[in-house]
Amino acid sequence: MVKIRLMRAGAKSRPYYRLIAIDERAPRDGRKLEELGTYDPIAKGPQIKLNGEKITKWVSRGAQMSPAAKALIKRGKKLEATLLAAAAASQATA
């Protein structure tokens, strides 16, 4: 079965994560099927970059999300909606 989960990268005490599609039997940092996004918790204001089309494609194929991946995707969508609302508000005042 294919899982959507996080793969750790980065140096010691400087984590950086990749959201990937991977076979569930593979180790955490094993060979990935496809990279779906990134997450940098150390940057000023955590940076989340997701490819929604790829995530939707893998979920429609039957991929299961880990709890951490599900929470990250939910948080990324909320962050994106906040940024869009702020951009719309700044255009309305200009």
HTML snippet that shows the backbone in 3Dmol.js (N, CA, C, O; Angstrom):
<script src="https://3Dmol.org/build/3Dmol-min.js"></script>
<div id="view" style="width:600px;height:400px;position:relative"></div>
<script>
const pdb = `
ATOM      1  N   MET A   1       0.843  -1.172   0.000  1.00  0.00           N
ATOM      2  CA  MET A   1       0.000   0.000   0.000  1.00  0.00           C
ATOM      3  C   MET A   1       0.897   1.246   0.000  1.00  0.00           C
ATOM      4  O   MET A   1       1.981   1.242   0.582  1.00  0.00           O
ATOM      5  N   VAL A   2       0.442   2.274  -0.639  1.00  0.00           N
ATOM      6  CA  VAL A   2       1.176   3.540  -0.705  1.00  0.00           C
ATOM      7  C   VAL A   2       0.710   4.451   0.433  1.00  0.00           C
ATOM      8  O   VAL A   2      -0.484   4.576   0.705  1.00  0.00           O
ATOM      9  N   LYS A   3       1.673   5.072   1.079  1.00  0.00           N
ATOM     10  CA  LYS A   3       1.390   6.019   2.160  1.00  0.00           C
ATOM     11  C   LYS A   3       1.902   7.389   1.770  1.00  0.00           C
ATOM     12  O   LYS A   3       2.900   7.509   1.060  1.00  0.00           O
ATOM     13  N   ILE A   4       1.220   8.421   2.233  1.00  0.00           N
ATOM     14  CA  ILE A   4       1.696   9.798   2.104  1.00  0.00           C
ATOM     15  C   ILE A   4       2.194  10.163   3.498  1.00  0.00           C
ATOM     16  O   ILE A   4       1.421  10.214   4.454  1.00  0.00           O
ATOM     17  N   ARG A   5       3.502  10.418   3.598  1.00  0.00           N
ATOM     18  CA  ARG A   5       4.087  10.704   4.905  1.00  0.00           C
ATOM     19  C   ARG A   5       5.282  11.638   4.765  1.00  0.00           C
ATOM     20  O   ARG A   5       5.680  11.994   3.656  1.00  0.00           O
ATOM     21  N   LEU A   6       5.847  12.030   5.903  1.00  0.00           N
ATOM     22  CA  LEU A   6       6.962  12.965   5.915  1.00  0.00           C
ATOM     23  C   LEU A   6       8.295  12.226   5.874  1.00  0.00           C
ATOM     24  O   LEU A   6       8.447  11.158   6.466  1.00  0.00           O
ATOM     25  N   MET A   7       9.255  12.814   5.167  1.00  0.00           N
ATOM     26  CA  MET A   7      10.618  12.314   5.125  1.00  0.00           C
ATOM     27  C   MET A   7      11.507  13.426   5.664  1.00  0.00           C
ATOM     28  O   MET A   7      11.453  14.554   5.174  1.00  0.00           O
ATOM     29  N   ARG A   8      12.325  13.121   6.666  1.00  0.00           N
ATOM     30  CA  ARG A   8      13.167  14.140   7.295  1.00  0.00           C
ATOM     31  C   ARG A   8      14.419  14.367   6.466  1.00  0.00           C
ATOM     32  O   ARG A   8      15.029  13.430   5.950  1.00  0.00           O
ATOM     33  N   ALA A   9      14.781  15.627   6.353  1.00  0.00           N
ATOM     34  CA  ALA A   9      16.016  16.032   5.695  1.00  0.00           C
ATOM     35  C   ALA A   9      16.619  17.146   6.535  1.00  0.00           C
ATOM     36  O   ALA A   9      16.062  17.496   7.576  1.00  0.00           O
ATOM     37  N   GLY A  10      17.725  17.702   6.116  1.00  0.00           N
ATOM     38  CA  GLY A  10      18.335  18.785   6.858  1.00  0.00           C
ATOM     39  C   GLY A  10      19.383  18.291   7.833  1.00  0.00           C
ATOM     40  O   GLY A  10      19.574  17.087   8.002  1.00  0.00           O
ATOM     41  N   ALA A  11      20.055  19.223   8.466  1.00  0.00           N
ATOM     42  CA  ALA A  11      21.140  18.911   9.393  1.00  0.00           C
ATOM     43  C   ALA A  11      20.608  18.636  10.793  1.00  0.00           C
ATOM     44  O   ALA A  11      19.415  18.778  11.064  1.00  0.00           O
ATOM     45  N   LYS A  12      21.518  18.240  11.671  1.00  0.00           N
ATOM     46  CA  LYS A  12      21.162  18.009  13.063  1.00  0.00           C
ATOM     47  C   LYS A  12      20.654  19.323  13.668  1.00  0.00           C
ATOM     48  O   LYS A  12      21.286  20.366  13.503  1.00  0.00           O
ATOM     49  N   SER A  13      19.554  19.275  14.344  1.00  0.00           N
ATOM     50  CA  SER A  13      18.904  20.435  14.976  1.00  0.00           C
ATOM     51  C   SER A  13      18.381  21.456  13.974  1.00  0.00           C
ATOM     52  O   SER A  13      17.995  22.552  14.382  1.00  0.00           O
ATOM     53  N   ARG A  14      18.351  21.146  12.687  1.00  0.00           N
ATOM     54  CA  ARG A  14      17.799  22.014  11.633  1.00  0.00           C
ATOM     55  C   ARG A  14      16.906  21.170  10.722  1.00  0.00           C
ATOM     56  O   ARG A  14      17.235  20.977   9.552  1.00  0.00           O
ATOM     57  N   PRO A  15      15.778  20.664  11.239  1.00  0.00           N
ATOM     58  CA  PRO A  15      14.962  19.765  10.433  1.00  0.00           C
ATOM     59  C   PRO A  15      14.315  20.457   9.237  1.00  0.00           C
ATOM     60  O   PRO A  15      14.023  21.653   9.264  1.00  0.00           O
ATOM     61  N   TYR A  16      14.108  19.683   8.215  1.00  0.00           N
ATOM     62  CA  TYR A  16      13.426  20.098   6.995  1.00  0.00           C
ATOM     63  C   TYR A  16      12.715  18.841   6.516  1.00  0.00           C
ATOM     64  O   TYR A  16      13.324  17.772   6.462  1.00  0.00           O
ATOM     65  N   TYR A  17      11.451  18.952   6.171  1.00  0.00           N
ATOM     66  CA  TYR A  17      10.686  17.761   5.825  1.00  0.00           C
ATOM     67  C   TYR A  17      10.174  17.826   4.389  1.00  0.00           C
ATOM     68  O   TYR A  17       9.883  18.898   3.859  1.00  0.00           O
ATOM     69  N   ARG A  18      10.074  16.658   3.782  1.00  0.00           N
ATOM     70  CA  ARG A  18       9.463  16.527   2.459  1.00  0.00           C
ATOM     71  C   ARG A  18       8.224  15.654   2.618  1.00  0.00           C
ATOM     72  O   ARG A  18       8.267  14.623   3.289  1.00  0.00           O
ATOM     73  N   LEU A  19       7.135  16.064   2.008  1.00  0.00           N
ATOM     74  CA  LEU A  19       5.921  15.259   1.976  1.00  0.00           C
ATOM     75  C   LEU A  19       6.035  14.368   0.755  1.00  0.00           C
ATOM     76  O   LEU A  19       6.171  14.862  -0.365  1.00  0.00           O
ATOM     77  N   ILE A  20       5.979  13.050   0.960  1.00  0.00           N
ATOM     78  CA  ILE A  20       6.232  12.127  -0.134  1.00  0.00           C
ATOM     79  C   ILE A  20       5.183  11.024  -0.199  1.00  0.00           C
ATOM     80  O   ILE A  20       4.488  10.742   0.777  1.00  0.00           O
ATOM     81  N   ALA A  21       5.089  10.414  -1.362  1.00  0.00           N
ATOM     82  CA  ALA A  21       4.329   9.183  -1.535  1.00  0.00           C
ATOM     83  C   ALA A  21       5.364   8.060  -1.547  1.00  0.00           C
ATOM     84  O   ALA A  21       6.338   8.123  -2.298  1.00  0.00           O
ATOM     85  N   ILE A  22       5.159   7.028  -0.717  1.00  0.00           N
ATOM     86  CA  ILE A  22       6.151   5.969  -0.551  1.00  0.00           C
ATOM     87  C   ILE A  22       5.440   4.664  -0.198  1.00  0.00           C
ATOM     88  O   ILE A  22       4.343   4.682   0.359  1.00  0.00           O
ATOM     89  N   ASP A  23       6.063   3.539  -0.522  1.00  0.00           N
ATOM     90  CA  ASP A  23       5.532   2.242  -0.116  1.00  0.00           C
ATOM     91  C   ASP A  23       5.591   2.159   1.402  1.00  0.00           C
ATOM     92  O   ASP A  23       6.603   2.533   1.995  1.00  0.00           O
ATOM     93  N   GLU A  24       4.526   1.676   2.048  1.00  0.00           N
ATOM     94  CA  GLU A  24       4.460   1.692   3.499  1.00  0.00           C
ATOM     95  C   GLU A  24       5.524   0.834   4.175  1.00  0.00           C
ATOM     96  O   GLU A  24       5.823   1.053   5.349  1.00  0.00           O
ATOM     97  N   ARG A  25       6.099  -0.127   3.474  1.00  0.00           N
ATOM     98  CA  ARG A  25       7.115  -0.991   4.065  1.00  0.00           C
ATOM     99  C   ARG A  25       8.514  -0.386   4.001  1.00  0.00           C
ATOM    100  O   ARG A  25       9.443  -0.904   4.621  1.00  0.00           O
ATOM    101  N   ALA A  26       8.670   0.700   3.259  1.00  0.00           N
ATOM    102  CA  ALA A  26       9.977   1.341   3.116  1.00  0.00           C
ATOM    103  C   ALA A  26      10.339   2.109   4.383  1.00  0.00           C
ATOM    104  O   ALA A  26       9.452   2.575   5.098  1.00  0.00           O
ATOM    105  N   PRO A  27      11.649   2.249   4.671  1.00  0.00           N
ATOM    106  CA  PRO A  27      12.055   3.039   5.833  1.00  0.00           C
ATOM    107  C   PRO A  27      11.731   4.521   5.652  1.00  0.00           C
ATOM    108  O   PRO A  27      11.415   4.965   4.548  1.00  0.00           O
ATOM    109  N   ARG A  28      11.810   5.283   6.747  1.00  0.00           N
ATOM    110  CA  ARG A  28      11.438   6.703   6.724  1.00  0.00           C
ATOM    111  C   ARG A  28      12.136   7.465   5.611  1.00  0.00           C
ATOM    112  O   ARG A  28      11.504   8.255   4.910  1.00  0.00           O
ATOM    113  N   ASP A  29      13.416   7.240   5.444  1.00  0.00           N
ATOM    114  CA  ASP A  29      14.174   7.960   4.420  1.00  0.00           C
ATOM    115  C   ASP A  29      14.469   7.082   3.212  1.00  0.00           C
ATOM    116  O   ASP A  29      15.470   7.287   2.525  1.00  0.00           O
ATOM    117  N   GLY A  30      13.612   6.113   2.951  1.00  0.00           N
ATOM    118  CA  GLY A  30      13.804   5.190   1.834  1.00  0.00           C
ATOM    119  C   GLY A  30      13.455   5.817   0.491  1.00  0.00           C
ATOM    120  O   GLY A  30      13.183   7.014   0.398  1.00  0.00           O
ATOM    121  N   ARG A  31      13.469   4.988  -0.543  1.00  0.00           N
ATOM    122  CA  ARG A  31      13.205   5.454  -1.906  1.00  0.00           C
ATOM    123  C   ARG A  31      11.744   5.882  -2.047  1.00  0.00           C
ATOM    124  O   ARG A  31      10.828   5.102  -1.785  1.00  0.00           O
ATOM    125  N   LYS A  32      11.543   7.122  -2.460  1.00  0.00           N
ATOM    126  CA  LYS A  32      10.197   7.669  -2.578  1.00  0.00           C
ATOM    127  C   LYS A  32       9.650   7.437  -3.983  1.00  0.00           C
ATOM    128  O   LYS A  32      10.409   7.295  -4.941  1.00  0.00           O
ATOM    129  N   LEU A  33       8.325   7.402  -4.093  1.00  0.00           N
ATOM    130  CA  LEU A  33       7.678   7.299  -5.393  1.00  0.00           C
ATOM    131  C   LEU A  33       7.558   8.676  -6.038  1.00  0.00           C
ATOM    132  O   LEU A  33       7.795   8.836  -7.236  1.00  0.00           O
ATOM    133  N   GLU A  34       7.182   9.681  -5.217  1.00  0.00           N
ATOM    134  CA  GLU A  34       7.035  11.045  -5.728  1.00  0.00           C
ATOM    135  C   GLU A  34       7.054  12.033  -4.566  1.00  0.00           C
ATOM    136  O   GLU A  34       6.556  11.738  -3.479  1.00  0.00           O
ATOM    137  N   GLU A  35       7.632  13.204  -4.806  1.00  0.00           N
ATOM    138  CA  GLU A  35       7.636  14.263  -3.803  1.00  0.00           C
ATOM    139  C   GLU A  35       6.395  15.122  -4.014  1.00  0.00           C
ATOM    140  O   GLU A  35       6.102  15.540  -5.135  1.00  0.00           O
ATOM    141  N   LEU A  36       5.660  15.384  -2.917  1.00  0.00           N
ATOM    142  CA  LEU A  36       4.393  16.103  -2.995  1.00  0.00           C
ATOM    143  C   LEU A  36       4.439  17.500  -2.392  1.00  0.00           C
ATOM    144  O   LEU A  36       3.526  18.296  -2.610  1.00  0.00           O
ATOM    145  N   GLY A  37       5.480  17.805  -1.646  1.00  0.00           N
ATOM    146  CA  GLY A  37       5.586  19.118  -1.031  1.00  0.00           C
ATOM    147  C   GLY A  37       6.731  19.177  -0.045  1.00  0.00           C
ATOM    148  O   GLY A  37       7.456  18.201   0.149  1.00  0.00           O
ATOM    149  N   THR A  38       6.887  20.351   0.585  1.00  0.00           N
ATOM    150  CA  THR A  38       7.943  20.546   1.568  1.00  0.00           C
ATOM    151  C   THR A  38       7.398  21.295   2.777  1.00  0.00           C
ATOM    152  O   THR A  38       6.370  21.969   2.706  1.00  0.00           O
ATOM    153  N   TYR A  39       8.119  21.158   3.891  1.00  0.00           N
ATOM    154  CA  TYR A  39       7.751  21.836   5.130  1.00  0.00           C
ATOM    155  C   TYR A  39       9.035  22.224   5.852  1.00  0.00           C
ATOM    156  O   TYR A  39       9.870  21.372   6.154  1.00  0.00           O
ATOM    157  N   ASP A  40       9.184  23.520   6.125  1.00  0.00           N
ATOM    158  CA  ASP A  40      10.351  24.025   6.839  1.00  0.00           C
ATOM    159  C   ASP A  40       9.878  24.652   8.146  1.00  0.00           C
ATOM    160  O   ASP A  40       9.420  25.794   8.143  1.00  0.00           O
ATOM    161  N   PRO A  41       9.979  23.926   9.270  1.00  0.00           N
ATOM    162  CA  PRO A  41       9.482  24.449  10.545  1.00  0.00           C
ATOM    163  C   PRO A  41      10.386  25.511  11.171  1.00  0.00           C
ATOM    164  O   PRO A  41       9.947  26.216  12.080  1.00  0.00           O
ATOM    165  N   ILE A  42      11.626  25.646  10.720  1.00  0.00           N
ATOM    166  CA  ILE A  42      12.584  26.562  11.319  1.00  0.00           C
ATOM    167  C   ILE A  42      12.482  27.972  10.735  1.00  0.00           C
ATOM    168  O   ILE A  42      12.807  28.942  11.420  1.00  0.00           O
ATOM    169  N   ALA A  43      12.045  28.103   9.501  1.00  0.00           N
ATOM    170  CA  ALA A  43      11.973  29.408   8.837  1.00  0.00           C
ATOM    171  C   ALA A  43      11.083  30.360   9.628  1.00  0.00           C
ATOM    172  O   ALA A  43      10.242  29.929  10.415  1.00  0.00           O
ATOM    173  N   LYS A  44      11.278  31.661   9.409  1.00  0.00           N
ATOM    174  CA  LYS A  44      10.419  32.654  10.069  1.00  0.00           C
ATOM    175  C   LYS A  44       8.987  32.406   9.627  1.00  0.00           C
ATOM    176  O   LYS A  44       8.647  32.622   8.464  1.00  0.00           O
ATOM    177  N   GLY A  45       8.164  31.962  10.531  1.00  0.00           N
ATOM    178  CA  GLY A  45       6.824  31.547  10.163  1.00  0.00           C
ATOM    179  C   GLY A  45       6.958  30.278   9.339  1.00  0.00           C
ATOM    180  O   GLY A  45       7.432  30.349   8.205  1.00  0.00           O
ATOM    181  N   PRO A  46       6.567  29.136   9.848  1.00  0.00           N
ATOM    182  CA  PRO A  46       6.769  27.875   9.147  1.00  0.00           C
ATOM    183  C   PRO A  46       6.312  27.946   7.685  1.00  0.00           C
ATOM    184  O   PRO A  46       5.213  28.416   7.392  1.00  0.00           O
ATOM    185  N   GLN A  47       7.163  27.478   6.784  1.00  0.00           N
ATOM    186  CA  GLN A  47       6.860  27.514   5.362  1.00  0.00           C
ATOM    187  C   GLN A  47       6.374  26.145   4.911  1.00  0.00           C
ATOM    188  O   GLN A  47       7.055  25.136   5.094  1.00  0.00           O
ATOM    189  N   ILE A  48       5.192  26.129   4.323  1.00  0.00           N
ATOM    190  CA  ILE A  48       4.596  24.897   3.821  1.00  0.00           C
ATOM    191  C   ILE A  48       4.317  25.097   2.336  1.00  0.00           C
ATOM    192  O   ILE A  48       3.604  26.026   1.956  1.00  0.00           O
ATOM    193  N   LYS A  49       4.873  24.236   1.503  1.00  0.00           N
ATOM    194  CA  LYS A  49       4.624  24.275   0.060  1.00  0.00           C
ATOM    195  C   LYS A  49       4.092  22.903  -0.343  1.00  0.00           C
ATOM    196  O   LYS A  49       4.778  21.892  -0.191  1.00  0.00           O
ATOM    197  N   LEU A  50       2.867  22.880  -0.857  1.00  0.00           N
ATOM    198  CA  LEU A  50       2.227  21.628  -1.232  1.00  0.00           C
ATOM    199  C   LEU A  50       1.797  21.663  -2.686  1.00  0.00           C
ATOM    200  O   LEU A  50       1.440  22.719  -3.209  1.00  0.00           O
ATOM    201  N   ASN A  51       1.829  20.512  -3.339  1.00  0.00           N
ATOM    202  CA  ASN A  51       1.324  20.379  -4.697  1.00  0.00           C
ATOM    203  C   ASN A  51      -0.008  19.643  -4.603  1.00  0.00           C
ATOM    204  O   ASN A  51      -0.045  18.414  -4.557  1.00  0.00           O
ATOM    205  N   GLY A  52      -1.091  20.400  -4.574  1.00  0.00           N
ATOM    206  CA  GLY A  52      -2.428  19.843  -4.374  1.00  0.00           C
ATOM    207  C   GLY A  52      -2.845  18.849  -5.436  1.00  0.00           C
ATOM    208  O   GLY A  52      -3.542  17.880  -5.134  1.00  0.00           O
ATOM    209  N   GLU A  53      -2.431  19.068  -6.681  1.00  0.00           N
ATOM    210  CA  GLU A  53      -2.796  18.153  -7.769  1.00  0.00           C
ATOM    211  C   GLU A  53      -2.184  16.778  -7.558  1.00  0.00           C
ATOM    212  O   GLU A  53      -2.852  15.761  -7.746  1.00  0.00           O
ATOM    213  N   LYS A  54      -0.912  16.746  -7.166  1.00  0.00           N
ATOM    214  CA  LYS A  54      -0.247  15.465  -6.934  1.00  0.00           C
ATOM    215  C   LYS A  54      -0.829  14.744  -5.727  1.00  0.00           C
ATOM    216  O   LYS A  54      -0.983  13.522  -5.743  1.00  0.00           O
ATOM    217  N   ILE A  55      -1.154  15.500  -4.678  1.00  0.00           N
ATOM    218  CA  ILE A  55      -1.744  14.887  -3.476  1.00  0.00           C
ATOM    219  C   ILE A  55      -3.095  14.276  -3.829  1.00  0.00           C
ATOM    220  O   ILE A  55      -3.385  13.145  -3.438  1.00  0.00           O
ATOM    221  N   THR A  56      -3.911  15.007  -4.555  1.00  0.00           N
ATOM    222  CA  THR A  56      -5.223  14.507  -4.966  1.00  0.00           C
ATOM    223  C   THR A  56      -5.085  13.262  -5.838  1.00  0.00           C
ATOM    224  O   THR A  56      -5.860  12.315  -5.701  1.00  0.00           O
ATOM    225  N   LYS A  57      -4.106  13.263  -6.730  1.00  0.00           N
ATOM    226  CA  LYS A  57      -3.874  12.108  -7.612  1.00  0.00           C
ATOM    227  C   LYS A  57      -3.556  10.860  -6.796  1.00  0.00           C
ATOM    228  O   LYS A  57      -4.106   9.792  -7.066  1.00  0.00           O
ATOM    229  N   TRP A  58      -2.673  10.978  -5.800  1.00  0.00           N
ATOM    230  CA  TRP A  58      -2.285   9.818  -5.004  1.00  0.00           C
ATOM    231  C   TRP A  58      -3.418   9.353  -4.097  1.00  0.00           C
ATOM    232  O   TRP A  58      -3.595   8.150  -3.906  1.00  0.00           O
ATOM    233  N   VAL A  59      -4.181  10.274  -3.539  1.00  0.00           N
ATOM    234  CA  VAL A  59      -5.308   9.880  -2.680  1.00  0.00           C
ATOM    235  C   VAL A  59      -6.376   9.174  -3.512  1.00  0.00           C
ATOM    236  O   VAL A  59      -6.982   8.208  -3.046  1.00  0.00           O
ATOM    237  N   SER A  60      -6.614   9.643  -4.736  1.00  0.00           N
ATOM    238  CA  SER A  60      -7.594   8.989  -5.595  1.00  0.00           C
ATOM    239  C   SER A  60      -7.147   7.587  -6.008  1.00  0.00           C
ATOM    240  O   SER A  60      -7.980   6.738  -6.323  1.00  0.00           O
ATOM    241  N   ARG A  61      -5.837   7.344  -6.009  1.00  0.00           N
ATOM    242  CA  ARG A  61      -5.302   6.012  -6.316  1.00  0.00           C
ATOM    243  C   ARG A  61      -5.330   5.084  -5.106  1.00  0.00           C
ATOM    244  O   ARG A  61      -5.000   3.904  -5.222  1.00  0.00           O
ATOM    245  N   GLY A  62      -5.723   5.611  -3.945  1.00  0.00           N
ATOM    246  CA  GLY A  62      -5.852   4.780  -2.753  1.00  0.00           C
ATOM    247  C   GLY A  62      -4.763   4.959  -1.721  1.00  0.00           C
ATOM    248  O   GLY A  62      -4.675   4.166  -0.784  1.00  0.00           O
ATOM    249  N   ALA A  63      -3.930   5.976  -1.862  1.00  0.00           N
ATOM    250  CA  ALA A  63      -2.869   6.219  -0.876  1.00  0.00           C
ATOM    251  C   ALA A  63      -3.473   6.662   0.445  1.00  0.00           C
ATOM    252  O   ALA A  63      -4.445   7.417   0.475  1.00  0.00           O
ATOM    253  N   GLN A  64      -2.893   6.191   1.528  1.00  0.00           N
ATOM    254  CA  GLN A  64      -3.337   6.562   2.871  1.00  0.00           C
ATOM    255  C   GLN A  64      -2.388   7.605   3.436  1.00  0.00           C
ATOM    256  O   GLN A  64      -1.181   7.533   3.206  1.00  0.00           O
ATOM    257  N   MET A  65      -2.920   8.574   4.173  1.00  0.00           N
ATOM    258  CA  MET A  65      -2.096   9.623   4.767  1.00  0.00           C
ATOM    259  C   MET A  65      -1.763   9.281   6.211  1.00  0.00           C
ATOM    260  O   MET A  65      -2.601   8.763   6.949  1.00  0.00           O
ATOM    261  N   SER A  66      -0.541   9.575   6.598  1.00  0.00           N
ATOM    262  CA  SER A  66      -0.168   9.427   8.007  1.00  0.00           C
ATOM    263  C   SER A  66      -0.833  10.577   8.771  1.00  0.00           C
ATOM    264  O   SER A  66      -1.195  11.587   8.168  1.00  0.00           O
ATOM    265  N   PRO A  67      -0.997  10.434  10.090  1.00  0.00           N
ATOM    266  CA  PRO A  67      -1.602  11.525  10.863  1.00  0.00           C
ATOM    267  C   PRO A  67      -0.833  12.845  10.735  1.00  0.00           C
ATOM    268  O   PRO A  67      -1.445  13.910  10.657  1.00  0.00           O
ATOM    269  N   ALA A  68       0.498  12.782  10.714  1.00  0.00           N
ATOM    270  CA  ALA A  68       1.306  13.999  10.591  1.00  0.00           C
ATOM    271  C   ALA A  68       1.104  14.650   9.220  1.00  0.00           C
ATOM    272  O   ALA A  68       1.019  15.874   9.121  1.00  0.00           O
ATOM    273  N   ALA A  69       1.027  13.842   8.173  1.00  0.00           N
ATOM    274  CA  ALA A  69       0.819  14.380   6.829  1.00  0.00           C
ATOM    275  C   ALA A  69      -0.562  15.018   6.711  1.00  0.00           C
ATOM    276  O   ALA A  69      -0.713  16.079   6.106  1.00  0.00           O
ATOM    277  N   LYS A  70      -1.559  14.372   7.288  1.00  0.00           N
ATOM    278  CA  LYS A  70      -2.921  14.904   7.249  1.00  0.00           C
ATOM    279  C   LYS A  70      -2.996  16.251   7.950  1.00  0.00           C
ATOM    280  O   LYS A  70      -3.632  17.179   7.450  1.00  0.00           O
ATOM    281  N   ALA A  71      -2.345  16.365   9.117  1.00  0.00           N
ATOM    282  CA  ALA A  71      -2.335  17.620   9.862  1.00  0.00           C
ATOM    283  C   ALA A  71      -1.587  18.707   9.099  1.00  0.00           C
ATOM    284  O   ALA A  71      -2.005  19.865   9.102  1.00  0.00           O
ATOM    285  N   LEU A  72      -0.481  18.344   8.446  1.00  0.00           N
ATOM    286  CA  LEU A  72       0.302  19.308   7.683  1.00  0.00           C
ATOM    287  C   LEU A  72      -0.482  19.838   6.479  1.00  0.00           C
ATOM    288  O   LEU A  72      -0.434  21.032   6.185  1.00  0.00           O
ATOM    289  N   ILE A  73      -1.191  18.970   5.794  1.00  0.00           N
ATOM    290  CA  ILE A  73      -1.997  19.385   4.642  1.00  0.00           C
ATOM    291  C   ILE A  73      -3.116  20.308   5.094  1.00  0.00           C
ATOM    292  O   ILE A  73      -3.392  21.317   4.445  1.00  0.00           O
ATOM    293  N   LYS A  74      -3.762  19.969   6.202  1.00  0.00           N
ATOM    294  CA  LYS A  74      -4.831  20.811   6.747  1.00  0.00           C
ATOM    295  C   LYS A  74      -4.285  22.188   7.121  1.00  0.00           C
ATOM    296  O   LYS A  74      -4.906  23.209   6.827  1.00  0.00           O
ATOM    297  N   ARG A  75      -3.115  22.210   7.772  1.00  0.00           N
ATOM    298  CA  ARG A  75      -2.478  23.462   8.165  1.00  0.00           C
ATOM    299  C   ARG A  75      -2.059  24.274   6.943  1.00  0.00           C
ATOM    300  O   ARG A  75      -2.170  25.500   6.949  1.00  0.00           O
ATOM    301  N   GLY A  76      -1.580  23.605   5.900  1.00  0.00           N
ATOM    302  CA  GLY A  76      -1.180  24.289   4.664  1.00  0.00           C
ATOM    303  C   GLY A  76      -2.360  24.940   3.972  1.00  0.00           C
ATOM    304  O   GLY A  76      -2.240  26.053   3.458  1.00  0.00           O
ATOM    305  N   LYS A  77      -3.500  24.263   3.951  1.00  0.00           N
ATOM    306  CA  LYS A  77      -4.700  24.836   3.336  1.00  0.00           C
ATOM    307  C   LYS A  77      -5.174  26.062   4.113  1.00  0.00           C
ATOM    308  O   LYS A  77      -5.585  27.058   3.518  1.00  0.00           O
ATOM    309  N   LYS A  78      -5.114  25.986   5.452  1.00  0.00           N
ATOM    310  CA  LYS A  78      -5.529  27.110   6.282  1.00  0.00           C
ATOM    311  C   LYS A  78      -4.600  28.305   6.067  1.00  0.00           C
ATOM    312  O   LYS A  78      -5.064  29.443   5.988  1.00  0.00           O
ATOM    313  N   LEU A  79      -3.298  28.056   5.973  1.00  0.00           N
ATOM    314  CA  LEU A  79      -2.315  29.107   5.739  1.00  0.00           C
ATOM    315  C   LEU A  79      -2.525  29.750   4.370  1.00  0.00           C
ATOM    316  O   LEU A  79      -2.428  30.970   4.231  1.00  0.00           O
ATOM    317  N   GLU A  80      -2.810  28.934   3.370  1.00  0.00           N
ATOM    318  CA  GLU A  80      -3.054  29.444   2.019  1.00  0.00           C
ATOM    319  C   GLU A  80      -4.297  30.334   1.983  1.00  0.00           C
ATOM    320  O   GLU A  80      -4.288  31.386   1.344  1.00  0.00           O
ATOM    321  N   ALA A  81      -5.366  29.915   2.665  1.00  0.00           N
ATOM    322  CA  ALA A  81      -6.591  30.707   2.703  1.00  0.00           C
ATOM    323  C   ALA A  81      -6.350  32.044   3.398  1.00  0.00           C
ATOM    324  O   ALA A  81      -6.883  33.069   2.972  1.00  0.00           O
ATOM    325  N   THR A  82      -5.555  32.039   4.459  1.00  0.00           N
ATOM    326  CA  THR A  82      -5.235  33.274   5.178  1.00  0.00           C
ATOM    327  C   THR A  82      -4.451  34.233   4.289  1.00  0.00           C
ATOM    328  O   THR A  82      -4.721  35.434   4.266  1.00  0.00           O
ATOM    329  N   LEU A  83      -3.474  33.691   3.555  1.00  0.00           N
ATOM    330  CA  LEU A  83      -2.663  34.532   2.659  1.00  0.00           C
ATOM    331  C   LEU A  83      -3.500  35.116   1.524  1.00  0.00           C
ATOM    332  O   LEU A  83      -3.305  36.270   1.144  1.00  0.00           O
ATOM    333  N   LEU A  84      -4.429  34.331   0.981  1.00  0.00           N
ATOM    334  CA  LEU A  84      -5.306  34.839  -0.085  1.00  0.00           C
ATOM    335  C   LEU A  84      -6.222  35.945   0.429  1.00  0.00           C
ATOM    336  O   LEU A  84      -6.451  36.937  -0.264  1.00  0.00           O
ATOM    337  N   ALA A  85      -6.747  35.776   1.640  1.00  0.00           N
ATOM    338  CA  ALA A  85      -7.617  36.800   2.225  1.00  0.00           C
ATOM    339  C   ALA A  85      -6.846  38.088   2.495  1.00  0.00           C
ATOM    340  O   ALA A  85      -7.375  39.181   2.288  1.00  0.00           O
ATOM    341  N   ALA A  86      -5.603  37.969   2.955  1.00  0.00           N
ATOM    342  CA  ALA A  86      -4.779  39.152   3.204  1.00  0.00           C
ATOM    343  C   ALA A  86      -4.436  39.876   1.897  1.00  0.00           C
ATOM    344  O   ALA A  86      -4.415  41.106   1.850  1.00  0.00           O
ATOM    345  N   ALA A  87      -4.169  39.107   0.843  1.00  0.00           N
ATOM    346  CA  ALA A  87      -3.863  39.717  -0.458  1.00  0.00           C
ATOM    347  C   ALA A  87      -5.097  40.443  -1.019  1.00  0.00           C
ATOM    348  O   ALA A  87      -4.980  41.527  -1.592  1.00  0.00           O
ATOM    349  N   ALA A  88      -6.273  39.836  -0.848  1.00  0.00           N
ATOM    350  CA  ALA A  88      -7.500  40.461  -1.340  1.00  0.00           C
ATOM    351  C   ALA A  88      -7.797  41.740  -0.558  1.00  0.00           C
ATOM    352  O   ALA A  88      -8.252  42.731  -1.129  1.00  0.00           O
ATOM    353  N   ALA A  89      -7.540  41.715   0.738  1.00  0.00           N
ATOM    354  CA  ALA A  89      -7.786  42.905   1.557  1.00  0.00           C
ATOM    355  C   ALA A  89      -6.837  44.043   1.190  1.00  0.00           C
ATOM    356  O   ALA A  89      -7.234  45.208   1.166  1.00  0.00           O
ATOM    357  N   SER A  90      -5.587  43.698   0.904  1.00  0.00           N
ATOM    358  CA  SER A  90      -4.622  44.746   0.546  1.00  0.00           C
ATOM    359  C   SER A  90      -4.947  45.347  -0.837  1.00  0.00           C
ATOM    360  O   SER A  90      -4.713  46.533  -1.068  1.00  0.00           O
ATOM    361  N   GLN A  91      -5.478  44.539  -1.734  1.00  0.00           N
ATOM    362  CA  GLN A  91      -5.883  45.070  -3.055  1.00  0.00           C
ATOM    363  C   GLN A  91      -7.114  45.939  -2.938  1.00  0.00           C
ATOM    364  O   GLN A  91      -7.258  46.911  -3.680  1.00  0.00           O
ATOM    365  N   ALA A  92      -8.005  45.608  -2.020  1.00  0.00           N
ATOM    366  CA  ALA A  92      -9.226  46.386  -1.850  1.00  0.00           C
ATOM    367  C   ALA A  92      -8.927  47.766  -1.283  1.00  0.00           C
ATOM    368  O   ALA A  92      -9.608  48.734  -1.622  1.00  0.00           O
ATOM    369  N   THR A  93      -7.919  47.868  -0.426  1.00  0.00           N
ATOM    370  CA  THR A  93      -7.570  49.177   0.161  1.00  0.00           C
ATOM    371  C   THR A  93      -6.706  50.010  -0.776  1.00  0.00           C
ATOM    372  O   THR A  93      -6.618  51.226  -0.610  1.00  0.00           O
ATOM    373  N   ALA A  94      -6.075  49.389  -1.743  1.00  0.00           N
ATOM    374  CA  ALA A  94      -5.187  50.137  -2.649  1.00  0.00           C
ATOM    375  C   ALA A  94      -5.928  50.771  -3.789  1.00  0.00           C
ATOM    376  O   ALA A  94      -5.318  51.431  -4.631  1.00  0.00           O
TER     377      ALA A  94
END
`;
const viewer = $3Dmol.createViewer("view");
viewer.addModel(pdb, "pdb");
viewer.setStyle({}, {cartoon: {color: "spectrum"}});
viewer.zoomTo();
viewer.render();
</script>
